[in-house]
Amino acid sequence: MDIAATGATGQMGTNVMKVTRDRGENISIAVDREKTEHRGLEVESDENLEQLLRENKVDVIVDFTVPEATMKYLEAARKTETAIVIGTTGFSEDQEKRIEEAGEEIPVLKASNFSPSINVMRELVREAAGKLEKYDIEVTETHHNRKRDAPSGTAKTFLSEIEEARGGFEEVHGREGKQPREKGEIGVHAKRAGDIKGTHEVLLAGDEEVLKIRHRSESREVFASGALRAAEWLQDKKPGFYSFSEVLEE
Ligand code: NAD
């Protein structure tokens, strides 16, 4: 498989390049904001991505960058009919819609988290939220101090699982001053510190007991491996908008 890695010098891009090499696959193009060299590899400027995609053999683009860059790369993918795996988070509703629509023309797979166990945690959260219908829920996520978006894409995924199980609710982000908990609200908390790779906890509490469902990433490689697994799965798919659960189910 020939990969184009975008955000190649970033934390995730670096891991994508490492895992790609470890798996014996090929980094056909590495791009970032500027032309540079990174870990012994030529990194091209993203200004020419469309042209680079035309000139090099690329089966799948693997993108871990920022929303504005992803939208640009999605356009290059669409014009060159190249499949794209998107790991970037923090999109607006309009951007989410445009990504989904691109699936009408090319294979697109987007996931806020490429860890297999987070995927299992999604199912656990949905089941617990539905079965423990009256319990209060608080969602807490912790990430490194450079993370741009809050709450994390994964926390948002858990919130949509809770919504599926329970219907609508009010999200309360942090609390300050006189702010007693209202019935049915869900508290969402984002902590940022050091180089924490990602911790997510969903707490469900009744009057007499507490259930905590918690996941901690020990290395960013788990996300890169998941993204590569998704890329392998996506490379011979028809145009469509796919999820990581479909990869894991197969
Ligand atoms: P990072 O800051 O280390 O890397 C970001 C990369 O994007 C860098 O290479 C940077 O040069 C590039 N970039 C930034 N602004 C740009 C712009 N305007 N145009 C082009 N390139 C630009 O961040 P990271 O930790 O590698 O995370 C990247 C993204 O991946 C984030 O959105 C993060 O939330 C997400 N993420 C997703 C998963 C997952 O499993 N889906 C896991 C970890 C991180």
Residues whose N, C-alpha, C, O or C-beta is under 5 A from the ligand:
A	BS01	NAD	G7 A8 T9 G10 Q11 M12 G13 D32 R33 F64 T65 V66 A69 G87 T88 T89 A111 S112 N113 F114 S115 F223
